[in-house]
Amino acid sequence: MPTPPLPETPSPEVTEIERALTRITYLSTRARQHERLMALAGVPLDRAAVALLRQIADSEPQRPGELAARLGVEASHVTRTVQQLQKSGYVTRVPDPDDRRAQRIELTDAGGEAIARIREAGVRGMQLALSDWSPEELRQLATLFHRMVDDFLTHAVDEEGDAGSAPAGPA
């Protein structure tokens, strides 16, 4: 399926949405913010480990190469991070039922508890930041965010040009 052409001139509204997403991405990926979140959650992991742990928690057990592709990183990065998470007791390797020579990565109970604590700490911080918003405003925001992510995924294009297979959004 050919990629549709990009509009010549983005609308001012889309430009503002891109700016807002860039700002929120920056805020959420700052080192101090990450350290604060990990302290609140009581989980001593770096950002790469948390991203991988979230991906594993949100999917069936996957091979390291599949995890790398989903995260858009080199397989060697995933291998090192999986080793770190395995040593910490957060993940384990299990045989791939489709190919017994291969392995998939899955959460341990400790990994599930860690990601639950990380998510709870993140939700508490978000609740504080959005405490002046009405329940209706929060419902609208949640609905629109989900719709936006779904549309990004629908229109995403990876290096081979396959639609819907890679995340898209602001860089």
Salt bridges, closest charged atoms under 4 A:
GLU16 OE2 - ARG19 NH1 3.04
ASP58 OD1 - ARG119 NH2 2.61
ASP96 OD2 - ARG63 NE 2.64
ASP96 OD1 - ARG104 NH2 3.16
ASP98 OD2 - ARG104 NH2 3.19
ASP99 OD2 - ARG63 NH2 3.77
ASP99 OD1 - ARG101 NE 3.05
GLU120 OE2 - ARG124 NH1 3.77
GLU136 OE1 - ARG139 NH2 3.26
